[in-house]
Amino acid sequence: MPRISRLLRWFLLASIAISLLGALLVGAMVYVVNARLPDVLGLRRVELQEPMYVYARDGRLIGLFGEMRRYPVAIEKVPPRVKQAFLAAEDANFYAHHGVDFTGVARAVWLLAKTGGQERVAGGSTITQQVAKQFFLSSEYSFKRKFEEMLLAMKMERELSKDEIFELYLNKSFFGNRAYGVAAAAEYYYGKPLDQLTLDEAATLAGIPKFPSSGNPISNPERARIRRDNYILPRMAELGFASQAEVDAARQAPMHAAPHERQIEVYAPYVAEMVRQQMVERYGGDVLNKGYHVTTTIDPTLQAAADRAVVDGLRVYDRRHGWRKPEQAVQMPAGADDKAIGHLLEAIPVQGGLLPAVVVASDGGVLRVVLRDGTTVSLSGSALAWTGKPAAALAQRGDVVRLRRLPDGKPDAPPQWELDQLPRAQVALVSLDADNGALRALVGGYSFAGNKFNRATQARRQPGSSFKPFLYAAAMERGFNPASIVLDAPVVFKDRKGHEWRPQNDGGNFAGPMRLREALVQSRNLVSVRLLDTIGVDYARRYISHFGFDEASLPPNLSMSLGTASLTPLSVARGYTAFANGGFLTTPWVIDSVRDREGKEIFKETPLTACPDCAAASAPGQAQAPAPTGKVDGFDLGPGGATPPPKPPVPAKSAASAAADSKPVDPGQHVAPRAIDPRVAWQLTSMMRDVVKRGTATAARVLNREDVGGKTGSTNDHRDAWFSGFGGPYVTTVWVGRDDFQSLGYREYGGKAALPIWISYMQVALKDQPLRLPDPPAGMVKVSVSASGRLLPGVEGGIIEWVKAEDLQQMEQDTLAMPDADAAPTEESFDIF
């Protein structure tokens, strides 16, 4: 007996020692691990990855950028029923435990020991532990990581409130399909905000985080239904979160989740991509995940008008050149039904509103096609009429064609379709606010889905005759005026190697001596060449660079007069703003403001703005300057120091009186630098309005506005068609051409291919806009001239022109020197070196 007592005593002592040693070891482990645990208070300031939002100027959504869908929501805004569904699914005792559910942990440890640690086991992780793992721990599956998770969860419970932890869980959890957070999941799977979810939908969402990729209701609806009906809903009833009747009704609801992308309210993909690139340049690549809200200068009404104009305009252009052939063909499996055939189109995007379709039959005058969703459409009669060909000649079985849905007639009428095709040509449209350069609408191509290359900002094409106003402005700085006579006659230029250049007018004819106004109206190439030859190439390049062009991009030879520089549509539109705003150089801009996820404004644009009436205007290269006139960079940009000749005929407001009437510069206003003399700008806008009234752009008279003007442009072999012009507060440039630099086709001039698109857009843009017809600036005089440019002092009824006051004396001398009869045009020859 004493021996047994001794053994028992030693056993008890050994047990106590082992227990103490174990406690010391556990305590040491806890101390060591606790010392390495991160600061959980930082979770109160954590910035969850959230996409960047891009908006139009009225707040409508243009685009979303980011790696994940996430819309963080405050716990107070999560409906109770949604909270209860997640508590039932993940952690019913969440509001009772202190971070660890030891019953669940014991079960998990037992199962882990049973499997030898070779298999994952369920249970054991509270919501707090899951948050700890999501933010701080790796996905390693071991006792060590589990121990760290438990300690971290208890630390979080000590330092954060239950609602703070629950909010982190609901916003951080992954729900599959790039949806992070319960708000993004509700929108993606059901297209609803949280407060509109039904019980069955909330229960379905609560079941996703367990198996986000393999068990979500889209990838595996049956698995999601089983988890909803067999576990989550019964658990909600058991916990008193829902009545048995509610649960029974919810279990009867079919699985109806479907993909719902965030609705884009303003279609402007080229603009959205421009904004993305600019934001990355400013703030770095991570800006796409910081939840920034970017408001742009885009006007939704004008952007929609631009999209319609380019799609409709290219359709009209393309149909002038007839049906070509189907864009591609697919191999249809034998015996495939319409659904299977439709699946063959999944990788072919919709472009310009044109849906891809597979031809399954083309006989009997009917083209039978299948759309992507398996719908069968039969085309005949008027649906094929524009092609001028029978159905059998249009396409064969397996060919992929395009269908355009016609505008609906009656609301309940079935959709009507028409055969169409993707145009070969591409297009760009840029519309700027003439006064400050704000981008109001931009289209960079026929279809962003088809090609993301932004032709408005990236394509460098020759502007042809639409470049001539810049050259004319340079000439007027050198003393020419709208009534100046220049010879439209053959000319030959020879270089040192004996090479000859014989520039031609488009029609091959010659008009002899003609006024500059008429030369621009008729777009006479030879007049432009002679002008440039007269004023000098170097001078012209330097002057034209004041319109915002890089001087190095301007050809250092006489071909520049015909628009051979390679320029982007955006840069051309920017240059035209100087004509429309009175001579100021604007800087195009699209980002108006940037706010962070908390709504704090971190950027606000303050654009340089034209201000013809301000008491101070800036010169080229300066944000502001103390005086609006004088010589800058060798060019006289205003009448400040000029003394007009005595008793000029009908002077405009004098410089002195104009200065008296001018308003002081607002300290908050940033005045744009002056590009050209305001008088030259006024003369060019007057001349370009005549291009619309009676020149190459008479189709624009349909706008029925006196303030509309512009210039057409075409290049050799009709590779490019342009129209740049102004009206009201806007300057708009349209370019049409092919990416492969092939010809647009016979006689596809700017006035035929580009101008109709410009007109269609401006019909919307100019609605309810007041006329913009400024008076002649100070330092100009009104004169009367004959058709041959002779000054007619004291004669009424001649052609009225406004010229710079200092040019009047030269006009008088030119009139005296003019011969009685105009000389017949003869070819001249010049050596160029």
PEURNOR-V516276 format. One record per residue. N is the residue number from 1. PSI is psi in whole degrees, -180 to 180 (NA if undefined). OMEGA is omega in whole degrees, 0 to 359 (none if undefined). NEAR is the number of other C-alpha atoms within 12 Angstrom. Layout:
N:PSI:OMEGA:NEAR ; N:PSI:OMEGA:NEAR
//
This chain:
1:-47:177:7 ; 2:-35:180:8 ; 3:-40:180:9 ; 4:-39:179:10 ; 5:-40:178:11 ; 6:-42:180:12 ; 7:-41:180:13 ; 8:-40:180:14 ; 9:-46:178:14 ; 10:-37:179:15 ; 11:-43:180:15 ; 12:-43:179:14 ; 13:-41:179:14 ; 14:-40:179:15 ; 15:-42:180:15 ; 16:-42:180:15 ; 17:-44:179:14 ; 18:-41:179:16 ; 19:-44:178:16 ; 20:-42:179:15 ; 21:-41:178:14 ; 22:-42:179:16 ; 23:-41:178:16 ; 24:-41:179:16 ; 25:-44:179:15 ; 26:-44:179:18 ; 27:-41:179:16 ; 28:-41:178:15 ; 29:-44:180:18 ; 30:-42:181:24 ; 31:-47:182:16 ; 32:-47:182:16 ; 33:-42:180:23 ; 34:-35:181:24 ; 35:-25:181:15 ; 36:-5:181:16 ; 37:142:181:25 ; 38:165:177:22 ; 39:111:184:22 ; 40:-16:179:30 ; 41:-21:177:19 ; 42:-19:179:15 ; 43:-23:178:26 ; 44:-20:181:18 ; 45:8:185:12 ; 46:140:177:21 ; 47:103:179:23 ; 48:145:178:32 ; 49:128:183:29 ; 50:141:184:36 ; 51:163:174:34 ; 52:134:183:38 ; 53:136:179:40 ; 54:129:185:44 ; 55:155:169:38 ; 56:175:184:38 ; 57:-21:179:29 ; 58:7:176:20 ; 59:-1:178:23 ; 60:146:188:26 ; 61:131:176:30 ; 62:-39:183:38 ; 63:160:176:34 ; 64:136:179:38 ; 65:136:177:37 ; 66:164:182:27 ; 67:-24:185:22 ; 68:153:172:30 ; 69:120:176:40 ; 70:131:176:40 ; 71:87:184:37 ; 72:140:182:35 ; 73:139:178:30 ; 74:146:183:21 ; 75:-30:180:25 ; 76:-23:182:17 ; 77:3:176:19 ; 78:122:182:29 ; 79:145:180:23 ; 80:-40:183:20 ; 81:-35:177:31 ; 82:-43:177:39 ; 83:-45:183:36 ; 84:-36:179:34 ; 85:-41:180:42 ; 86:-37:176:42 ; 87:-42:179:33 ; 88:-37:183:36 ; 89:-34:191:39 ; 90:-37:191:36 ; 91:84:184:33 ; 92:-27:182:26 ; 93:18:187:25 ; 94:-44:184:31 ; 95:2:181:24 ; 96:-37:184:16 ; 97:175:182:23 ; 98:32:176:27 ; 99:-26:182:37 ; 100:132:175:35 ; 101:99:190:28 ; 102:-26:176:19 ; 103:-46:178:16 ; 104:-37:179:25 ; 105:-43:180:25 ; 106:-41:179:18 ; 107:-42:180:18 ; 108:-40:179:26 ; 109:-42:179:26 ; 110:-45:179:18 ; 111:-35:179:20 ; 112:-42:178:23 ; 113:-37:181:17 ; 114:-37:182:14 ; 115:1:180:13 ; 116:19:180:14 ; 117:11:184:17 ; 118:-13:182:12 ; 119:151:174:15 ; 120:142:179:20 ; 121:152:182:23 ; 122:161:174:18 ; 123:165:173:27 ; 124:-24:184:30 ; 125:118:174:37 ; 126:174:176:42 ; 127:-38:179:47 ; 128:-42:178:46 ; 129:-39:179:41 ; 130:-38:177:37 ; 131:-42:178:36 ; 132:-43:180:41 ; 133:-41:182:31 ; 134:-37:187:27 ; 135:-29:192:29 ; 136:-26:192:26 ; 137:161:178:26 ; 138:177:178:17 ; 139:11:178:16 ; 140:142:181:16 ; 141:99:183:19 ; 142:166:177:22 ; 143:-39:181:18 ; 144:-49:181:17 ; 145:-37:179:21 ; 146:-39:178:30 ; 147:-45:177:30 ; 148:-40:181:32 ; 149:-43:181:40 ; 150:-46:180:36 ; 151:-40:180:35 ; 152:-39:178:39 ; 153:-42:179:41 ; 154:-36:177:32 ; 155:-41:179:29 ; 156:-40:181:39 ; 157:-30:179:31 ; 158:-30:189:20 ; 159:-15:178:21 ; 160:154:177:27 ; 161:162:179:25 ; 162:-43:181:26 ; 163:-36:178:24 ; 164:-42:180:30 ; 165:-44:181:38 ; 166:-39:178:40 ; 167:-42:177:32 ; 168:-42:180:38 ; 169:-47:184:41 ; 170:-29:182:47 ; 171:-20:184:36 ; 172:-31:189:38 ; 173:145:179:41 ; 174:133:183:34 ; 175:15:180:39 ; 176:162:176:33 ; 177:41:178:32 ; 178:14:180:28 ; 179:121:178:39 ; 180:127:182:37 ; 181:149:187:40 ; 182:-32:180:51 ; 183:-43:178:42 ; 184:-37:179:37 ; 185:-43:179:49 ; 186:-40:180:44 ; 187:-43:184:34 ; 188:-46:186:34 ; 189:-30:185:38 ; 190:-5:180:31 ; 191:32:185:23 ; 192:155:166:25 ; 193:166:185:26 ; 194:-37:185:35 ; 195:-2:178:24 ; 196:4:180:19 ; 197:140:174:31 ; 198:172:182:27 ; 199:-45:181:38 ; 200:-35:179:38 ; 201:-42:178:45 ; 202:-41:179:43 ; 203:-38:178:48 ; 204:-45:179:51 ; 205:-39:181:55 ; 206:-24:180:48 ; 207:-9:186:43 ; 208:-44:186:44 ; 209:-24:179:36 ; 210:-42:179:29 ; 211:72:190:24 ; 212:-31:182:29 ; 213:-41:185:22 ; 214:-8:184:20 ; 215:15:178:28 ; 216:159:188:40 ; 217:-3:175:40 ; 218:-47:181:29 ; 219:-32:181:23 ; 220:75:184:23 ; 221:-31:181:28 ; 222:-44:178:21 ; 223:-41:178:25 ; 224:-37:179:36 ; 225:-42:181:34 ; 226:-44:180:25 ; 227:-39:178:32 ; 228:-51:189:41 ; 229:-34:187:33 ; 230:-14:181:23 ; 231:-58:190:26 ; 232:-50:182:41 ; 233:-47:176:45 ; 234:-37:179:30 ; 235:-38:177:30 ; 236:-39:177:38 ; 237:-42:180:28 ; 238:-37:182:19 ; 239:-3:180:21 ; 240:15:179:20 ; 241:-20:179:28 ; 242:150:178:27 ; 243:162:180:19 ; 244:-33:179:18 ; 245:-42:178:17 ; 246:-41:180:22 ; 247:-43:179:32 ; 248:-41:179:20 ; 249:-40:180:18 ; 250:-35:180:30 ; 251:-22:178:30 ; 252:-15:182:19 ; 253:131:179:21 ; 254:159:174:19 ; 255:119:187:29 ; 256:19:178:23 ; 257:145:178:30 ; 258:154:180:22 ; 259:133:175:24 ; 260:105:176:22 ; 261:153:177:22 ; 262:127:186:28 ; 263:121:174:18 ; 264:123:187:22 ; 265:-25:178:22 ; 266:117:183:32 ; 267:105:179:36 ; 268:64:187:45 ; 269:-35:179:38 ; 270:-37:177:38 ; 271:-45:180:46 ; 272:-42:179:38 ; 273:-37:175:31 ; 274:-45:181:33 ; 275:-43:179:40 ; 276:-48:181:37 ; 277:-42:181:20 ; 278:-38:179:23 ; 279:-40:178:33 ; 280:-40:178:21 ; 281:-37:184:14 ; 282:-43:191:17 ; 283:-1:180:19 ; 284:165:185:14 ; 285:-27:182:18 ; 286:-8:182:21 ; 287:-24:182:31 ; 288:-9:181:36 ; 289:17:183:30 ; 290:2:177:35 ; 291:26:180:32 ; 292:148:178:38 ; 293:114:186:40 ; 294:120:176:47 ; 295:130:183:37 ; 296:179:179:42 ; 297:2:186:40 ; 298:133:175:45 ; 299:116:185:35 ; 300:-38:180:31 ; 301:-44:180:28 ; 302:-36:179:38 ; 303:-42:178:37 ; 304:-39:178:30 ; 305:-38:178:36 ; 306:-43:179:43 ; 307:-45:179:39 ; 308:-41:183:33 ; 309:-45:183:39 ; 310:-38:179:44 ; 311:-48:180:39 ; 312:-40:181:31 ; 313:-41:178:36 ; 314:-30:176:41 ; 315:-45:179:33 ; 316:-45:178:25 ; 317:-49:186:38 ; 318:-37:182:30 ; 319:-20:174:26 ; 320:-23:184:23 ; 321:8:169:23 ; 322:175:179:23 ; 323:138:179:30 ; 324:-92:177:22 ; 325:162:179:24 ; 326:148:185:27 ; 327:-29:178:25 ; 328:-180:179:23 ; 329:154:177:22 ; 330:156:178:26 ; 331:115:182:22 ; 332:125:178:24 ; 333:148:179:17 ; 334:134:178:11 ; 335:9:181:11 ; 336:136:177:17 ; 337:180:185:18 ; 338:-36:179:27 ; 339:-45:180:21 ; 340:-37:178:22 ; 341:-41:179:33 ; 342:-33:179:32 ; 343:-23:180:25 ; 344:-15:184:30 ; 345:4:187:33 ; 346:-32:183:20 ; 347:1:182:13 ; 348:113:186:25 ; 349:157:169:23 ; 350:136:180:26 ; 351:128:178:26 ; 352:31:181:35 ; 353:4:181:29 ; 354:121:182:31 ; 355:138:175:33 ; 356:147:179:43 ; 357:148:179:49 ; 358:129:177:46 ; 359:127:177:44 ; 360:-16:176:39 ; 361:147:180:27 ; 362:58:180:27 ; 363:167:179:21 ; 364:25:180:15 ; 365:10:182:22 ; 366:135:175:28 ; 367:111:181:40 ; 368:124:185:37 ; 369:161:178:40 ; 370:129:178:37 ; 371:174:184:36 ; 372:-35:182:30 ; 373:6:179:22 ; 374:-1:178:23 ; 375:137:178:24 ; 376:134:180:25 ; 377:134:176:34 ; 378:126:182:31 ; 379:131:177:37 ; 380:172:175:28 ; 381:-123:185:20 ; 382:-24:180:21 ; 383:-19:180:28 ; 384:-5:192:33 ; 385:-39:186:21 ; 386:-24:182:24 ; 387:-26:182:26 ; 388:19:182:21 ; 389:153:176:24 ; 390:161:183:24 ; 391:-41:184:32 ; 392:-25:181:24 ; 393:-8:184:22 ; 394:-43:184:36 ; 395:163:179:37 ; 396:169:180:28 ; 397:131:180:29 ; 398:-13:178:31 ; 399:147:176:31 ; 400:122:179:41 ; 401:178:180:41 ; 402:142:178:42 ; 403:141:175:37 ; 404:129:178:31 ; 405:125:181:23 ; 406:153:177:20 ; 407:134:183:14 ; 408:144:174:13 ; 409:-94:178:11 ; 410:147:183:10 ; 411:-36:183:8 ; 412:9:181:8 ; 413:148:178:10 ; 414:154:181:13 ; 415:143:177:19 ; 416:137:185:21 ; 417:156:177:30 ; 418:140:176:31 ; 419:138:180:44 ; 420:-176:178:40 ; 421:154:177:40 ; 422:131:180:38 ; 423:149:175:38 ; 424:-33:183:31 ; 425:160:173:39 ; 426:175:188:45 ; 427:155:170:52 ; 428:140:176:52 ; 429:130:177:57 ; 430:130:177:57 ; 431:123:183:52 ; 432:151:167:48 ; 433:121:187:40 ; 434:-27:186:42 ; 435:-32:183:40 ; 436:2:176:39 ; 437:8:179:44 ; 438:133:179:38 ; 439:117:181:45 ; 440:-28:177:41 ; 441:145:178:52 ; 442:133:173:53 ; 443:124:184:50 ; 444:3:180:43 ; 445:174:182:44 ; 446:-38:183:45 ; 447:122:176:34 ; 448:-35:179:28 ; 449:-32:181:22 ; 450:-34:182:23 ; 451:121:185:20 ; 452:0:178:25 ; 453:123:183:26 ; 454:99:183:34 ; 455:-22:179:38 ; 456:-33:184:39 ; 457:-18:187:33 ; 458:-27:183:21 ; 459:125:177:32 ; 460:110:183:26 ; 461:158:179:40 ; 462:127:184:38 ; 463:-9:180:47 ; 464:-139:186:42 ; 465:-14:177:48 ; 466:-7:176:54 ; 467:-18:187:48 ; 468:-37:179:50 ; 469:-33:178:52 ; 470:-41:178:53 ; 471:-43:180:48 ; 472:-38:178:48 ; 473:-41:178:50 ; 474:-40:180:42 ; 475:-39:181:39 ; 476:-27:172:39 ; 477:-27:180:39 ; 478:13:174:29 ; 479:-8:175:30 ; 480:161:177:35 ; 481:173:184:44 ; 482:-23:181:48 ; 483:-2:180:43 ; 484:142:181:41 ; 485:130:175:34 ; 486:141:185:39 ; 487:126:172:33 ; 488:91:185:38 ; 489:161:180:32 ; 490:145:178:30 ; 491:145:179:29 ; 492:133:177:25 ; 493:135:180:27 ; 494:138:176:19 ; 495:-178:184:17 ; 496:-26:181:11 ; 497:3:179:11 ; 498:3:177:13 ; 499:138:181:14 ; 500:144:174:16 ; 501:120:181:23 ; 502:87:179:23 ; 503:149:183:33 ; 504:152:166:26 ; 505:158:184:27 ; 506:-41:181:23 ; 507:-7:180:14 ; 508:2:181:15 ; 509:173:182:18 ; 510:141:185:28 ; 511:-3:181:29 ; 512:-157:181:27 ; 513:134:179:32 ; 514:153:179:34 ; 515:151:181:35 ; 516:-37:179:44 ; 517:-47:181:42 ; 518:-35:179:38 ; 519:-39:178:41 ; 520:-42:180:49 ; 521:-42:182:37 ; 522:-3:178:37 ; 523:56:182:47 ; 524:115:183:43 ; 525:-42:186:46 ; 526:-30:175:45 ; 527:-42:179:43 ; 528:-41:180:50 ; 529:-45:181:42 ; 530:-37:177:38 ; 531:-50:182:43 ; 532:-40:179:38 ; 533:-34:182:31 ; 534:-46:185:26 ; 535:-19:178:27 ; 536:135:183:25 ; 537:-46:183:30 ; 538:-45:178:22 ; 539:-47:183:29 ; 540:-42:180:40 ; 541:-44:181:33 ; 542:-41:180:30 ; 543:-47:184:37 ; 544:-25:177:42 ; 545:-20:177:32 ; 546:-14:176:40 ; 547:5:177:41 ; 548:0:179:38 ; 549:146:172:33 ; 550:123:183:21 ; 551:-32:181:23 ; 552:-21:180:17 ; 553:-7:182:24 ; 554:125:183:34 ; 555:135:181:27 ; 556:44:181:22 ; 557:177:186:27 ; 558:-17:179:39 ; 559:-20:178:34 ; 560:-30:182:38 ; 561:-21:181:43 ; 562:13:175:40 ; 563:43:181:38 ; 564:-1:175:28 ; 565:148:177:36 ; 566:110:187:28 ; 567:153:176:36 ; 568:152:175:34 ; 569:-36:179:49 ; 570:-41:181:43 ; 571:-35:178:44 ; 572:-44:178:55 ; 573:-40:178:51 ; 574:-44:179:47 ; 575:-39:181:48 ; 576:-24:178:55 ; 577:-29:180:53 ; 578:-31:175:51 ; 579:-44:188:51 ; 580:-26:185:51 ; 581:9:177:46 ; 582:18:173:46 ; 583:11:182:48 ; 584:147:179:48 ; 585:114:177:50 ; 586:163:175:49 ; 587:115:181:40 ; 588:140:179:40 ; 589:152:184:36 ; 590:-27:180:42 ; 591:115:181:36 ; 592:-44:181:33 ; 593:158:177:30 ; 594:129:176:34 ; 595:146:178:25 ; 596:-177:185:24 ; 597:-20:178:28 ; 598:-2:180:16 ; 599:3:180:14 ; 600:129:180:15 ; 601:122:180:17 ; 602:-8:176:19 ; 603:138:175:21 ; 604:123:182:18 ; 605:140:173:25 ; 606:86:189:22 ; 607:151:171:29 ; 608:128:189:30 ; 609:139:176:39 ; 610:140:180:41 ; 611:78:182:35 ; 612:-27:184:44 ; 613:0:182:30 ; 614:153:180:29 ; 615:-18:177:26 ; 616:132:176:30 ; 617:153:187:44 ; 618:159:182:38 ; 619:166:181:36 ; 620:130:178:37 ; 621:-2:181:23 ; 622:144:176:25 ; 623:-39:177:26 ; 624:152:178:29 ; 625:156:186:23 ; 626:-16:183:19 ; 627:147:185:29 ; 628:-6:188:44 ; 629:-179:178:37 ; 630:-176:184:26 ; 631:135:177:23 ; 632:128:180:26 ; 633:31:178:20 ; 634:0:183:17 ; 635:138:178:30 ; 636:109:185:31 ; 637:18:178:41 ; 638:174:187:40 ; 639:19:189:37 ; 640:-53:185:29 ; 641:1:184:19 ; 642:137:176:22 ; 643:112:182:21 ; 644:156:179:25 ; 645:159:182:19 ; 646:142:176:13 ; 647:59:178:13 ; 648:148:179:27 ; 649:126:175:28 ; 650:74:181:24 ; 651:149:169:28 ; 652:178:180:27 ; 653:133:183:24 ; 654:162:179:27 ; 655:-38:181:33 ; 656:-46:180:21 ; 657:-34:177:17 ; 658:-40:178:26 ; 659:-37:179:25 ; 660:-35:182:15 ; 661:-12:185:16 ; 662:157:181:22 ; 663:150:179:16 ; 664:155:180:20 ; 665:129:174:25 ; 666:128:181:16 ; 667:-29:180:11 ; 668:-5:182:11 ; 669:138:178:21 ; 670:108:185:27 ; 671:133:181:40 ; 672:152:176:41 ; 673:147:178:42 ; 674:133:180:50 ; 675:-45:183:52 ; 676:165:175:54 ; 677:131:180:48 ; 678:-27:179:46 ; 679:-37:176:48 ; 680:-42:178:49 ; 681:-42:181:46 ; 682:-43:180:43 ; 683:-42:181:44 ; 684:-38:178:49 ; 685:-37:176:47 ; 686:-44:180:42 ; 687:-39:181:40 ; 688:-24:172:48 ; 689:-31:176:39 ; 690:-27:175:33 ; 691:-37:178:40 ; 692:-40:184:38 ; 693:-38:187:28 ; 694:20:182:23 ; 695:-137:185:27 ; 696:0:182:36 ; 697:34:183:40 ; 698:-20:178:28 ; 699:-25:181:29 ; 700:-7:176:41 ; 701:-18:178:27 ; 702:-21:177:19 ; 703:-19:175:29 ; 704:47:178:20 ; 705:138:180:26 ; 706:-17:186:26 ; 707:7:182:34 ; 708:132:177:43 ; 709:169:179:52 ; 710:-171:182:55 ; 711:133:174:54 ; 712:163:177:49 ; 713:137:176:50 ; 714:155:179:46 ; 715:175:182:38 ; 716:139:179:31 ; 717:18:178:20 ; 718:43:178:32 ; 719:-27:182:32 ; 720:141:175:49 ; 721:130:185:49 ; 722:153:159:50 ; 723:124:175:51 ; 724:133:182:59 ; 725:-179:185:56 ; 726:161:177:51 ; 727:137:184:46 ; 728:-136:182:34 ; 729:4:190:34 ; 730:148:168:47 ; 731:129:184:51 ; 732:135:177:54 ; 733:135:176:57 ; 734:131:175:59 ; 735:139:174:61 ; 736:134:179:57 ; 737:-179:179:45 ; 738:143:181:28 ; 739:-26:180:27 ; 740:8:176:14 ; 741:20:174:23 ; 742:165:182:19 ; 743:144:173:25 ; 744:-19:182:37 ; 745:168:185:30 ; 746:127:176:19 ; 747:30:175:23 ; 748:74:180:32 ; 749:172:176:37 ; 750:-38:180:41 ; 751:-14:182:39 ; 752:-40:184:36 ; 753:-38:185:44 ; 754:-41:185:50 ; 755:-42:179:46 ; 756:-35:178:42 ; 757:-43:179:43 ; 758:-44:181:55 ; 759:-46:181:44 ; 760:-42:179:32 ; 761:-47:185:43 ; 762:-24:175:47 ; 763:-35:177:29 ; 764:-44:185:28 ; 765:-35:185:34 ; 766:0:180:31 ; 767:128:178:21 ; 768:11:176:12 ; 769:135:180:17 ; 770:155:176:17 ; 771:146:180:19 ; 772:91:182:26 ; 773:81:183:23 ; 774:152:176:24 ; 775:159:176:25 ; 776:137:180:33 ; 777:169:176:40 ; 778:146:177:41 ; 779:15:177:41 ; 780:152:177:40 ; 781:148:179:34 ; 782:129:180:34 ; 783:162:176:36 ; 784:131:181:29 ; 785:161:176:32 ; 786:175:179:23 ; 787:-25:179:24 ; 788:9:176:32 ; 789:3:180:35 ; 790:138:175:36 ; 791:133:182:36 ; 792:77:181:26 ; 793:133:176:23 ; 794:7:181:14 ; 795:131:177:15 ; 796:149:175:15 ; 797:0:177:14 ; 798:-168:177:20 ; 799:125:184:24 ; 800:130:174:26 ; 801:151:172:39 ; 802:127:182:40 ; 803:161:175:45 ; 804:140:184:48 ; 805:-39:183:41 ; 806:-13:179:33 ; 807:-10:186:35 ; 808:-41:181:39 ; 809:-40:179:25 ; 810:-36:177:23 ; 811:-40:180:31 ; 812:-42:179:25 ; 813:-40:179:14 ; 814:-36:180:23 ; 815:-42:179:23 ; 816:-31:184:15 ; 817:-8:183:14 ; 818:137:174:19 ; 819:163:181:13 ; 820:-31:182:10 ; 821:146:178:11 ; 822:138:178:20 ; 823:147:177:18 ; 824:143:182:15 ; 825:126:176:19 ; 826:155:182:18 ; 827:135:176:20 ; 828:157:181:19 ; 829:137:180:18 ; 830:147:172:23 ; 831:134:177:17 ; 832:136:183:19 ; 833:NA:none:15
//
